[in-house]
């Protein structure tokens, strides 16, 4: 493909893609096995908290990671996120109580509160505006590969070795991601950099949310509700359909997402962010309705592919739209605002799914139906509400 030969894709960009692959593989490796692990600890009724607590701290930490990315630097923020992921993965085998497990999930959320914020700001620094959607698509391919490999490999390691071995492998992947970041050069301009001090953790109200990116943030929240709900109930749905490997849905979903990301970013650069988002969100609605009707493994995996296509179009386009609307000196905060919406959507979706599902298989359709309603609200906003935005070139 021609963009692989382009000089805008430096060694730093490809190293960032490798680091993202390892990071996403690390914490996604855990997802198919955590519901059973929590059940073994005696906490089956807390399955909704597996994702919700993780996203709670991720969302809480976003304003801090955004401010630090704009002051201390992109790389220190990424390093902290990967370090947290490494340490938490290492400590899962030592957890013996439900309370300890939930506390570790709470702490683990700081990893995604920091690493992706620094990553998006770093890539925006080194890629010109006219290729930004394409670059975010390629970065998303790396993340999707990690998300595809993680659940399948995690279940494979658990089946052939042990759950604890899988936890240590997850920790090792995060450590490799951390090592890759040590080879990169900071992109935040020297005049903007400060040494870390505790005063930087004191936030003003205008440092928590970036008003200019509220439109993509709202779409992100509404769409990611479905992702949180799916992460919560799909492992149980997979068992109900006797698919064997509980990571199979995630593999189909992320492979489809990976394939479409190769063209999604370029499409948004050419046709505009909002038109692409209208298509992708409509696909999400169809995918969720298909999941609600899925009574066989084939239909279930078709829905996974559809959900992957919608998500693969959505994600890089939302990243690019967020950065388009942000000021250069507040880029980290803008990305953090979008990520706060992302974590809020995932967390609310996970809690709602856990409550609606209640370990009753007949309630799965309620979870998917509610998720489809949230995605439909995002589509309606993109069709009508977004016209009120001040930058018509993006619509």
LINJO-V909431 format. One record per residue. N is the residue number from 1. SS is DSSP state (~ for helix, > for strand, _ for the rest). Layout:
# LINJO-V909431
{{N & SS} {N & SS}}
This chain:
# LINJO-V909431
{{1 & _} {2 & ~} {3 & ~} {4 & ~} {5 & ~} {6 & _} {7 & _} {8 & _} {9 & _} {10 & _} {11 & ~} {12 & ~} {13 & ~} {14 & ~} {15 & ~} {16 & ~} {17 & ~} {18 & ~} {19 & ~} {20 & ~} {21 & ~} {22 & ~} {23 & ~} {24 & ~} {25 & ~} {26 & ~} {27 & ~} {28 & ~} {29 & ~} {30 & ~} {31 & ~} {32 & ~} {33 & ~} {34 & ~} {35 & ~} {36 & ~} {37 & ~} {38 & ~} {39 & ~} {40 & ~} {41 & _} {42 & _} {43 & _} {44 & ~} {45 & ~} {46 & ~} {47 & ~} {48 & ~} {49 & ~} {50 & ~} {51 & ~} {52 & ~} {53 & ~} {54 & ~} {55 & ~} {56 & ~} {57 & ~} {58 & ~} {59 & ~} {60 & ~} {61 & ~} {62 & ~} {63 & ~} {64 & ~} {65 & ~} {66 & ~} {67 & ~} {68 & ~} {69 & ~} {70 & ~} {71 & ~} {72 & _} {73 & _} {74 & ~} {75 & ~} {76 & ~} {77 & ~} {78 & ~} {79 & ~} {80 & ~} {81 & ~} {82 & ~} {83 & ~} {84 & ~} {85 & ~} {86 & ~} {87 & ~} {88 & ~} {89 & ~} {90 & ~} {91 & ~} {92 & ~} {93 & ~} {94 & ~} {95 & _} {96 & _} {97 & _} {98 & ~} {99 & ~} {100 & ~} {101 & ~} {102 & ~} {103 & ~} {104 & ~} {105 & ~} {106 & ~} {107 & ~} {108 & ~} {109 & ~} {110 & ~} {111 & ~} {112 & ~} {113 & ~} {114 & ~} {115 & ~} {116 & ~} {117 & ~} {118 & ~} {119 & ~} {120 & ~} {121 & ~} {122 & ~} {123 & ~} {124 & ~} {125 & ~} {126 & ~} {127 & _} {128 & _} {129 & ~} {130 & ~} {131 & ~} {132 & ~} {133 & ~} {134 & ~} {135 & ~} {136 & ~} {137 & ~} {138 & ~} {139 & ~} {140 & ~} {141 & ~} {142 & ~} {143 & ~} {144 & ~} {145 & ~} {146 & ~} {147 & ~} {148 & ~} {149 & ~} {150 & ~} {151 & ~} {152 & ~} {153 & ~} {154 & ~} {155 & ~} {156 & ~} {157 & ~} {158 & ~} {159 & ~} {160 & ~} {161 & _} {162 & _} {163 & ~} {164 & ~} {165 & ~} {166 & ~} {167 & ~} {168 & ~} {169 & ~} {170 & ~} {171 & ~} {172 & ~} {173 & ~} {174 & ~} {175 & ~} {176 & ~} {177 & ~} {178 & ~} {179 & ~} {180 & ~} {181 & ~} {182 & _} {183 & _} {184 & _} {185 & _} {186 & _} {187 & _} {188 & _} {189 & _} {190 & ~} {191 & ~} {192 & ~} {193 & _} {194 & _} {195 & _} {196 & _} {197 & _} {198 & ~} {199 & ~} {200 & ~} {201 & ~} {202 & _} {203 & _} {204 & _} {205 & ~} {206 & ~} {207 & ~} {208 & _} {209 & _} {210 & _} {211 & ~} {212 & ~} {213 & ~} {214 & ~} {215 & ~} {216 & ~} {217 & ~} {218 & ~} {219 & ~} {220 & ~} {221 & ~} {222 & ~} {223 & ~} {224 & ~} {225 & ~} {226 & ~} {227 & ~} {228 & ~} {229 & ~} {230 & ~} {231 & ~} {232 & ~} {233 & ~} {234 & ~} {235 & ~} {236 & ~} {237 & ~} {238 & ~} {239 & ~} {240 & ~} {241 & _} {242 & _} {243 & _} {244 & _} {245 & _} {246 & _} {247 & _} {248 & ~} {249 & ~} {250 & ~} {251 & ~} {252 & ~} {253 & ~} {254 & ~} {255 & ~} {256 & ~} {257 & ~} {258 & ~} {259 & ~} {260 & ~} {261 & ~} {262 & ~} {263 & ~} {264 & ~} {265 & ~} {266 & ~} {267 & ~} {268 & ~} {269 & ~} {270 & ~} {271 & ~} {272 & _} {273 & ~} {274 & ~} {275 & ~} {276 & ~} {277 & ~} {278 & ~} {279 & ~} {280 & ~} {281 & ~} {282 & ~} {283 & ~} {284 & ~} {285 & ~} {286 & ~} {287 & ~} {288 & ~} {289 & ~} {290 & ~} {291 & ~} {292 & ~} {293 & ~} {294 & _} {295 & _} {296 & _} {297 & ~} {298 & ~} {299 & ~} {300 & ~} {301 & ~} {302 & ~} {303 & ~} {304 & ~} {305 & ~} {306 & ~} {307 & ~} {308 & ~} {309 & ~} {310 & ~} {311 & ~} {312 & ~} {313 & ~} {314 & ~} {315 & ~} {316 & ~} {317 & ~} {318 & ~} {319 & ~} {320 & ~} {321 & ~} {322 & ~} {323 & ~} {324 & ~} {325 & ~} {326 & _} {327 & _} {328 & ~} {329 & ~} {330 & ~} {331 & ~} {332 & ~} {333 & ~} {334 & ~} {335 & ~} {336 & ~} {337 & ~} {338 & ~} {339 & ~} {340 & ~} {341 & ~} {342 & ~} {343 & ~} {344 & ~} {345 & ~} {346 & ~} {347 & ~} {348 & ~} {349 & ~} {350 & ~} {351 & ~} {352 & ~} {353 & ~} {354 & ~} {355 & ~} {356 & ~} {357 & ~} {358 & _} {359 & _} {360 & _} {361 & ~} {362 & ~} {363 & ~} {364 & ~} {365 & ~} {366 & ~} {367 & ~} {368 & ~} {369 & ~} {370 & ~} {371 & ~} {372 & ~} {373 & ~} {374 & ~} {375 & ~} {376 & ~} {377 & ~} {378 & ~} {379 & ~} {380 & ~} {381 & ~} {382 & ~} {383 & ~} {384 & _} {385 & ~} {386 & ~} {387 & ~} {388 & ~} {389 & _} {390 & _} {391 & _} {392 & ~} {393 & ~} {394 & ~} {395 & _}}
